[in-house]
């Protein structure tokens, strides 16, 4: 057989294999979504993971899915993203479930739990311990399907102008704080509020707030808090690991093909992996740079951490009593954590 004939046969074979794939692709309607970012694309992890999703889904889907990232306020104000996705005013939003704790208290369980788990334990519960089923049911009540799409490393727990000797000294302060941790601090007489990212630095600069927690050293460095406050506290007892998610209007999600849904889930799963690895890698140089800028690093005493844990336990009990979905989600997590402790104690170094 001549070389030309062999090439011809190979081409025919490839065409036969490719034809069903091409027909399948042709049958899938192209998806072009607008995705609201709740953080600027320039912010490490908070925004860059959203931009990475935009880039990777285009590659993985071969152009079948376009999810365009829009900066905060370009489509809707960040704290209005949940409602906008719910009613279909926008297609999707990249955020963390904890942002919506005021609307749906149970979603706080799927964002970051004070004194909660590191990322492997958190993911084990979510993906294999019953968490995802509850998560899907809660979001579906609001016309949203959400896919976990990022994971953050532990956070810092406070920026202050003056050194804080004890958590008891927080009484009377106004702080920007997130989620269940904010409710715990209220037990110490703190006035805690959640501010969108663009509002945090100006609020600190003008004295609207006395201090704040935001995210990790690498992100806080970018935000410039060190220019105003020089005392930075650890550990991030309120957020040892934090899930980010891609909220999608449920009708839009249901209209996708199974292949398109799987592509989004695969890219988001990889984004979780990427977020964990990147988050751990970028903190050391950031801490070094902050110290070079005159920031003093502090660690809460064991006594202070015990006081904070007691306040968290009170808050959890109140939330469990007040909201059935919170109760169901937290009890699922708590049961898993109790059972997981056996493996954690045996399998990991202390």
PATORMI-696268 format. One record per residue (C-alpha): residue number from 1; residue in three letters; y negated, z negated, x negated. Coordinates in steps of 0.05 Angstrom, whole numbers, plus 5000, padded with zeros to 4 digits. Example, Ala and Ser with C-alpha at 12.3 -4.5 7.8 and 13.67 -1.06 7.14 Angstrom:
BEGIN
(1; 'ALA'; (5090; 4844; 4754))
(2; 'SER'; (5021; 4857; 4727))
***
This chain:
BEGIN
(1; 'UNK'; (5000; 5000; 5000))
(2; 'UNK'; (4932; 5019; 4973))
(3; 'UNK'; (4878; 4967; 4960))
(4; 'UNK'; (4835; 4998; 5015))
(5; 'UNK'; (4892; 4989; 5066))
(6; 'UNK'; (4904; 4917; 5044))
(7; 'UNK'; (4830; 4901; 5052))
(8; 'UNK'; (4830; 4935; 5120))
(9; 'UNK'; (4889; 4894; 5145))
(10; 'UNK'; (4858; 4830; 5119))
(11; 'UNK'; (4794; 4846; 5156))
(12; 'UNK'; (4832; 4859; 5220))
(13; 'UNK'; (4869; 4792; 5213))
(14; 'UNK'; (4804; 4755; 5201))
(15; 'UNK'; (4773; 4788; 5262))
(16; 'UNK'; (4832; 4768; 5305))
(17; 'UNK'; (4826; 4695; 5283))
(18; 'UNK'; (4750; 4694; 5290))
(19; 'UNK'; (4748; 4728; 5358))
(20; 'UNK'; (4769; 4666; 5399))
(21; 'UNK'; (4720; 4623; 5360))
(22; 'UNK'; (4664; 4673; 5371))
(23; 'UNK'; (4680; 4677; 5445))
(24; 'UNK'; (4681; 4601; 5450))
(25; 'UNK'; (4614; 4596; 5415))
(26; 'UNK'; (4585; 4649; 5460))
(27; 'UNK'; (4606; 4610; 5522))
(28; 'UNK'; (4569; 4548; 5498))
(29; 'UNK'; (4497; 4546; 5520))
(30; 'UNK'; (4450; 4534; 5463))
(31; 'UNK'; (4420; 4465; 5465))
(32; 'UNK'; (4347; 4453; 5447))
(33; 'UNK'; (4326; 4381; 5456))
(34; 'UNK'; (4263; 4342; 5442))
(35; 'UNK'; (4277; 4274; 5411))
(36; 'UNK'; (4224; 4221; 5408))
(37; 'UNK'; (4221; 4179; 5345))
(38; 'UNK'; (4203; 4107; 5353))
(39; 'UNK'; (4186; 4102; 5279))
(40; 'UNK'; (4150; 4151; 5233))
(41; 'UNK'; (4194; 4201; 5197))
(42; 'UNK'; (4163; 4177; 5132))
(43; 'UNK'; (4193; 4107; 5139))
(44; 'UNK'; (4258; 4098; 5100))
(45; 'UNK'; (4318; 4091; 5146))
(46; 'UNK'; (4278; 4077; 5210))
(47; 'UNK'; (4251; 4147; 5211))
(48; 'UNK'; (4289; 4185; 5157))
(49; 'UNK'; (4356; 4173; 5192))
(50; 'UNK'; (4326; 4208; 5253))
(51; 'UNK'; (4304; 4267; 5212))
(52; 'UNK'; (4372; 4269; 5178))
(53; 'UNK'; (4404; 4274; 5247))
(54; 'UNK'; (4359; 4333; 5263))
(55; 'UNK'; (4379; 4369; 5199))
(56; 'UNK'; (4454; 4353; 5200))
(57; 'UNK'; (4467; 4371; 5273))
(58; 'UNK'; (4437; 4440; 5260))
(59; 'UNK'; (4486; 4450; 5203))
(60; 'UNK'; (4548; 4421; 5236))
(61; 'UNK'; (4537; 4459; 5302))
(62; 'UNK'; (4522; 4524; 5267))
(63; 'UNK'; (4456; 4526; 5305))
(64; 'UNK'; (4487; 4513; 5373))
(65; 'UNK'; (4450; 4447; 5378))
(66; 'UNK'; (4377; 4437; 5360))
(67; 'UNK'; (4351; 4365; 5365))
(68; 'UNK'; (4279; 4365; 5343))
(69; 'UNK'; (4249; 4300; 5318))
(70; 'UNK'; (4180; 4284; 5344))
(71; 'UNK'; (4135; 4231; 5312))
(72; 'UNK'; (4118; 4168; 5352))
(73; 'UNK'; (4068; 4182; 5407))
(74; 'UNK'; (4077; 4257; 5402))
(75; 'UNK'; (4119; 4257; 5465))
(76; 'UNK'; (4113; 4186; 5492))
(77; 'UNK'; (4091; 4119; 5464))
(78; 'UNK'; (4150; 4088; 5425))
(79; 'UNK'; (4161; 4030; 5473))
(80; 'UNK'; (4164; 4078; 5532))
(81; 'UNK'; (4220; 4120; 5504))
(82; 'UNK'; (4275; 4085; 5544))
(83; 'UNK'; (4243; 4100; 5611))
(84; 'UNK'; (4226; 4172; 5590))
(85; 'UNK'; (4298; 4186; 5571))
(86; 'UNK'; (4324; 4151; 5633))
(87; 'UNK'; (4285; 4196; 5682))
(88; 'UNK'; (4294; 4259; 5640))
(89; 'UNK'; (4221; 4265; 5620))
(90; 'UNK'; (4247; 4274; 5549))
(91; 'UNK'; (4317; 4294; 5527))
(92; 'UNK'; (4331; 4240; 5475))
(93; 'UNK'; (4302; 4185; 5431))
(94; 'UNK'; (4322; 4154; 5365))
(95; 'UNK'; (4314; 4079; 5366))
(96; 'UNK'; (4352; 4013; 5366))
(97; 'UNK'; (4381; 3982; 5430))
(98; 'UNK'; (4344; 3917; 5416))
(99; 'UNK'; (4277; 3950; 5433))
(100; 'UNK'; (4297; 3948; 5506))
(101; 'UNK'; (4316; 3874; 5511))
(102; 'UNK'; (4258; 3862; 5559))
(103; 'UNK'; (4286; 3913; 5607))
(104; 'UNK'; (4361; 3905; 5594))
(105; 'UNK'; (4376; 3838; 5560))
(106; 'UNK'; (4448; 3857; 5545))
(107; 'UNK'; (4427; 3913; 5498))
(108; 'UNK'; (4405; 3860; 5449))
(109; 'UNK'; (4478; 3845; 5435))
(110; 'UNK'; (4486; 3916; 5409))
(111; 'UNK'; (4426; 3916; 5363))
(112; 'UNK'; (4425; 3855; 5318))
(113; 'UNK'; (4452; 3785; 5330))
(114; 'UNK'; (4419; 3725; 5295))
(115; 'UNK'; (4468; 3695; 5245))
(116; 'UNK'; (4510; 3754; 5266))
(117; 'UNK'; (4560; 3798; 5230))
(118; 'UNK'; (4553; 3842; 5170))
(119; 'UNK'; (4562; 3916; 5185))
(120; 'UNK'; (4639; 3921; 5177))
(121; 'UNK'; (4651; 3865; 5227))
(122; 'UNK'; (4598; 3890; 5275))
(123; 'UNK'; (4628; 3960; 5275))
(124; 'UNK'; (4699; 3934; 5282))
(125; 'UNK'; (4679; 3898; 5346))
(126; 'UNK'; (4638; 3957; 5373))
(127; 'UNK'; (4689; 4012; 5360))
(128; 'UNK'; (4754; 3974; 5367))
(129; 'UNK'; (4739; 3908; 5400))
(130; 'UNK'; (4714; 3931; 5468))
(131; 'UNK'; (4640; 3934; 5452))
(132; 'UNK'; (4631; 4009; 5462))
(133; 'UNK'; (4660; 4009; 5532))
(134; 'UNK'; (4610; 3956; 5554))
(135; 'UNK'; (4554; 3991; 5518))
(136; 'UNK'; (4569; 4057; 5553))
(137; 'UNK'; (4572; 4023; 5621))
(138; 'UNK'; (4505; 3988; 5612))
(139; 'UNK'; (4468; 4050; 5590))
(140; 'UNK'; (4500; 4092; 5645))
(141; 'UNK'; (4468; 4047; 5698))
(142; 'UNK'; (4401; 4073; 5672))
(143; 'UNK'; (4419; 4147; 5669))
(144; 'UNK'; (4429; 4146; 5593))
(145; 'UNK'; (4486; 4161; 5547))
(146; 'UNK'; (4476; 4132; 5478))
(147; 'UNK'; (4512; 4144; 5412))
(148; 'UNK'; (4508; 4095; 5354))
(149; 'UNK'; (4472; 4135; 5301))
(150; 'UNK'; (4451; 4089; 5244))
(151; 'UNK'; (4460; 4021; 5212))
(152; 'UNK'; (4409; 3981; 5173))
(153; 'UNK'; (4421; 3931; 5117))
(154; 'UNK'; (4399; 3858; 5124))
(155; 'UNK'; (4325; 3847; 5135))
(156; 'UNK'; (4272; 3801; 5108))
(157; 'UNK'; (4252; 3745; 5155))
(158; 'UNK'; (4178; 3738; 5147))
(159; 'UNK'; (4112; 3756; 5113))
(160; 'UNK'; (4059; 3702; 5109))
(161; 'UNK'; (3991; 3694; 5075))
(162; 'UNK'; (4006; 3622; 5057))
(163; 'UNK'; (4072; 3590; 5035))
(164; 'UNK'; (4113; 3561; 5092))
(165; 'UNK'; (4146; 3497; 5070))
(166; 'UNK'; (4191; 3489; 5130))
(167; 'UNK'; (4207; 3525; 5195))
(168; 'UNK'; (4172; 3466; 5229))
(169; 'UNK'; (4107; 3492; 5198))
(170; 'UNK'; (4113; 3555; 5241))
(171; 'UNK'; (4089; 3517; 5303))
(172; 'UNK'; (4027; 3550; 5332))
(173; 'UNK'; (4032; 3615; 5293))
(174; 'UNK'; (4030; 3683; 5324))
(175; 'UNK'; (4084; 3727; 5295))
(176; 'UNK'; (4110; 3797; 5304))
(177; 'UNK'; (4184; 3787; 5312))
(178; 'UNK'; (4244; 3824; 5339))
(179; 'UNK'; (4297; 3810; 5392))
(180; 'UNK'; (4335; 3746; 5401))
(181; 'UNK'; (4304; 3719; 5336))
(182; 'UNK'; (4236; 3720; 5370))
(183; 'UNK'; (4263; 3677; 5427))
(184; 'UNK'; (4292; 3628; 5376))
(185; 'UNK'; (4226; 3620; 5341))
(186; 'UNK'; (4192; 3604; 5407))
(187; 'UNK'; (4233; 3540; 5405))
(188; 'UNK'; (4190; 3520; 5345))
(189; 'UNK'; (4125; 3533; 5381))
(190; 'UNK'; (4116; 3604; 5355))
(191; 'UNK'; (4081; 3657; 5398))
(192; 'UNK'; (4126; 3717; 5383))
(193; 'UNK'; (4115; 3788; 5405))
(194; 'UNK'; (4144; 3857; 5392))
(195; 'UNK'; (4095; 3908; 5366))
(196; 'UNK'; (4108; 3982; 5354))
(197; 'UNK'; (4107; 4002; 5281))
(198; 'UNK'; (4037; 4034; 5280))
(199; 'UNK'; (4006; 3970; 5308))
(200; 'UNK'; (4037; 3920; 5260))
(201; 'UNK'; (3994; 3928; 5197))
(202; 'UNK'; (3928; 3930; 5235))
(203; 'UNK'; (3948; 3868; 5275))
(204; 'UNK'; (3962; 3830; 5210))
(205; 'UNK'; (3899; 3856; 5177))
(206; 'UNK'; (3854; 3835; 5235))
(207; 'UNK'; (3887; 3767; 5244))
(208; 'UNK'; (3915; 3785; 5312))
(209; 'UNK'; (3981; 3759; 5284))
(210; 'UNK'; (3990; 3706; 5230))
(211; 'UNK'; (4053; 3736; 5200))
(212; 'UNK'; (4111; 3781; 5216))
(213; 'UNK'; (4181; 3805; 5203))
(214; 'UNK'; (4190; 3880; 5202))
(215; 'UNK'; (4251; 3908; 5166))
(216; 'UNK'; (4278; 3910; 5095))
(217; 'UNK'; (4242; 3906; 5028))
(218; 'UNK'; (4243; 3982; 5018))
(219; 'UNK'; (4211; 3993; 5086))
(220; 'UNK'; (4163; 3934; 5083))
(221; 'UNK'; (4139; 3960; 5015))
(222; 'UNK'; (4122; 4027; 5048))
(223; 'UNK'; (4085; 3991; 5104))
(224; 'UNK'; (4040; 3957; 5054))
(225; 'UNK'; (4045; 3885; 5079))
(226; 'UNK'; (4040; 3861; 5007))
(227; 'UNK'; (3967; 3880; 5008))
(228; 'UNK'; (3952; 3824; 5058))
(229; 'UNK'; (4009; 3773; 5052))
(230; 'UNK'; (4042; 3752; 4987))
(231; 'UNK'; (4097; 3706; 5012))
(232; 'UNK'; (4162; 3741; 5033))
(233; 'UNK'; (4220; 3701; 5063))
(234; 'UNK'; (4296; 3711; 5062))
(235; 'UNK'; (4350; 3715; 5086))
(236; 'UNK'; (4341; 3756; 5148))
(237; 'UNK'; (4378; 3706; 5192))
(238; 'UNK'; (4357; 3744; 5254))
(239; 'UNK'; (4383; 3812; 5232))
(240; 'UNK'; (4440; 3814; 5182))
(241; 'UNK'; (4457; 3885; 5206))
(242; 'UNK'; (4423; 3928; 5257))
(243; 'UNK'; (4450; 3987; 5297))
(244; 'UNK'; (4406; 4047; 5313))
(245; 'UNK'; (4424; 4094; 5369))
(246; 'UNK'; (4411; 4163; 5396))
(247; 'UNK'; (4393; 4155; 5470))
(248; 'UNK'; (4407; 4218; 5510))
(249; 'UNK'; (4391; 4232; 5583))
(250; 'UNK'; (4460; 4226; 5616))
(251; 'UNK'; (4454; 4291; 5655))
(252; 'UNK'; (4438; 4328; 5591))
(253; 'UNK'; (4497; 4295; 5555))
(254; 'UNK'; (4545; 4311; 5612))
(255; 'UNK'; (4523; 4384; 5610))
(256; 'UNK'; (4547; 4393; 5539))
(257; 'UNK'; (4614; 4422; 5521))
(258; 'UNK'; (4666; 4375; 5491))
(259; 'UNK'; (4656; 4409; 5424))
(260; 'UNK'; (4581; 4397; 5426))
(261; 'UNK'; (4591; 4324; 5446))
(262; 'UNK'; (4641; 4316; 5388))
(263; 'UNK'; (4591; 4348; 5340))
(264; 'UNK'; (4537; 4298; 5359))
(265; 'UNK'; (4585; 4240; 5354))
(266; 'UNK'; (4609; 4263; 5285))
(267; 'UNK'; (4539; 4271; 5257))
(268; 'UNK'; (4518; 4203; 5285))
(269; 'UNK'; (4581; 4171; 5255))
(270; 'UNK'; (4562; 4200; 5188))
(271; 'UNK'; (4491; 4175; 5197))
(272; 'UNK'; (4519; 4104; 5205))
(273; 'UNK'; (4556; 4112; 5139))
(274; 'UNK'; (4495; 4141; 5105))
(275; 'UNK'; (4450; 4086; 5131))
(276; 'UNK'; (4494; 4030; 5106))
(277; 'UNK'; (4502; 4060; 5036))
(278; 'UNK'; (4428; 4079; 5029))
(279; 'UNK'; (4404; 4012; 5056))
(280; 'UNK'; (4443; 3974; 5004))
(281; 'UNK'; (4421; 4020; 4947))
(282; 'UNK'; (4345; 4020; 4958))
(283; 'UNK'; (4330; 3945; 4963))
(284; 'UNK'; (4334; 3925; 4890))
(285; 'UNK'; (4280; 3973; 4863))
(286; 'UNK'; (4237; 3955; 4923))
(287; 'UNK'; (4242; 3880; 4909))
(288; 'UNK'; (4225; 3892; 4837))
(289; 'UNK'; (4163; 3932; 4856))
(290; 'UNK'; (4141; 3880; 4906))
(291; 'UNK'; (4146; 3825; 4854))
(292; 'UNK'; (4105; 3868; 4806))
(293; 'UNK'; (4052; 3871; 4860))
(294; 'UNK'; (4048; 3795; 4862))
(295; 'UNK'; (4094; 3781; 4921))
(296; 'UNK'; (4130; 3714; 4917))
(297; 'UNK'; (4201; 3715; 4944))
(298; 'UNK'; (4225; 3652; 4981))
(299; 'UNK'; (4291; 3631; 5011))
(300; 'UNK'; (4297; 3586; 5071))
(301; 'UNK'; (4330; 3520; 5056))
(302; 'UNK'; (4399; 3504; 5083))
(303; 'UNK'; (4366; 3452; 5128))
(304; 'UNK'; (4318; 3504; 5156))
(305; 'UNK'; (4374; 3553; 5169))
(306; 'UNK'; (4413; 3500; 5207))
(307; 'UNK'; (4352; 3487; 5250))
(308; 'UNK'; (4345; 3561; 5264))
(309; 'UNK'; (4418; 3567; 5281))
(310; 'UNK'; (4411; 3510; 5331))
(311; 'UNK'; (4353; 3547; 5364))
(312; 'UNK'; (4393; 3611; 5366))
(313; 'UNK'; (4451; 3576; 5400))
(314; 'UNK'; (4403; 3551; 5454))
(315; 'UNK'; (4376; 3621; 5465))
(316; 'UNK'; (4445; 3652; 5470))
(317; 'UNK'; (4466; 3600; 5521))
(318; 'UNK'; (4404; 3615; 5562))
(319; 'UNK'; (4415; 3690; 5560))
(320; 'UNK'; (4488; 3682; 5578))
(321; 'UNK'; (4469; 3640; 5639))
(322; 'UNK'; (4414; 3687; 5661))
(323; 'UNK'; (4446; 3756; 5656))
(324; 'UNK'; (4517; 3777; 5675))
(325; 'UNK'; (4518; 3838; 5629))
(326; 'UNK'; (4493; 3797; 5571))
(327; 'UNK'; (4547; 3746; 5585))
(328; 'UNK'; (4601; 3799; 5587))
(329; 'UNK'; (4578; 3833; 5523))
(330; 'UNK'; (4567; 3769; 5484))
(331; 'UNK'; (4633; 3738; 5505))
(332; 'UNK'; (4668; 3801; 5483))
(333; 'UNK'; (4635; 3797; 5415))
(334; 'UNK'; (4646; 3722; 5409))
(335; 'UNK'; (4720; 3728; 5425))
(336; 'UNK'; (4728; 3783; 5374))
(337; 'UNK'; (4690; 3744; 5322))
(338; 'UNK'; (4733; 3682; 5331))
(339; 'UNK'; (4797; 3722; 5322))
(340; 'UNK'; (4768; 3763; 5265))
(341; 'UNK'; (4753; 3699; 5227))
(342; 'UNK'; (4826; 3693; 5207))
(343; 'UNK'; (4824; 3760; 5172))
(344; 'UNK'; (4755; 3746; 5142))
(345; 'UNK'; (4778; 3680; 5112))
(346; 'UNK'; (4842; 3709; 5084))
(347; 'UNK'; (4819; 3778; 5063))
(348; 'UNK'; (4750; 3767; 5032))
(349; 'UNK'; (4724; 3727; 4974))
(350; 'UNK'; (4678; 3670; 4993))
***
